[in-house]
Amino acid sequence: MQLRFTRTNTEIDTLIEQLLEKAGGIHHPSIVREMIISALKAGQDTDYLADLKLLSNTMKEMRYTTLVFAPYRHKKKVTIFGSARTEPHEPMYKKCVQFGRKLADQGFMVITGGGGGIMQAGNEGAGSEASFAANIKLPFEQSANVVMLKNPRLITYKYFFNRKVAFVKEADAIAVFPGGFGTLDEAMEVFTLIQTGKTSPKPMVLVDTDDGYWEHFFRFVKERLLVMGFISPEDFSIFTITKSVDEAVQVIEDFYINYHSIRFVNGELIIRLTKEITPEQIEMLENEFPELRLSGSRIEAISARPEEADEPDLLDLPRIAFNFHRQHYGLLMAFIRRINTF
């Protein structure tokens, strides 16, 4: 039988409905129904065991990720990347401990990879109660650090890609300390996700060494990627480089002075705020950022759209909306920082 996501599966649809009712406590049953159909279709589509194991393990890991993070959904979190090989006596380790401690003092929670080096420093600074660890099974180097070893917010992943989803999806900000291939891989992925709008706007801070690890790296970015046209000048709005822990924390805090979150509704970009902005300030935004809007679109102060009813705790927030030119996510980051100055 060829299964479909539409309700044309006759007896199978009835059995799924009965299963959902029998299980009880199912939230958003229409979505869960589609997940069941997907699993059945996967079983029909391939007899290759490794593929089915990958799909099954991916679902298990992502379900557990959601379970662990869900109780802390309304707490802001900062993901910290950096080398597992940074030793406790090194300046960057001590700087990361200080960074994690200052974040926790300001009410943030910290997410790390759960291993040693910078990861342990971030957890150590924030403390076990304000920390998550997204660990990875490796044949060498990586095991849960002493801060997170028996923590209920420790998740150990089989797949890097699930771990990366957790790092970015659950974070309200990203901080990257110096590191090797793994750290650069994580940093480049976040650059790409923000640049292409595949994750919500969030501040990204590159915490530098005294001799300029990130300054050296971005000299190449400027002299090669920018000059050759592979990136745009506005992409430099995606990140901030600083050697100061205080400035790094301030950049993260400042991003949420007025900006709250975004959502697209029928192609319209809605920016939710913590306080209203005036018509004069909206006019300033239109004059300063004309490239952000599609031709003929204006920035308007609006109330919540009916489609936003599934987020009832956000319905009372002030909003602005416009038809966004989706090639300018870098510029959108600058736009949000401008809103935060009002």
Beta strands, then each sheet from edge to edge (+ up, - down):
strand 1: 77-81
strand 2: 109-112
strand 3: 131-136
strand 4: 154-157
strand 5: 173-176
strand 6: 204-207
strand 7: 239-242
strand 8: 259-265
strand 9: 268-273
strand 10: 300-302
strand 11: 319-322
sheet 1: 4+ 3+ 2+ 1+ 5+ 6+ 7+
sheet 2: 8+ 9- 11+ 10-
end
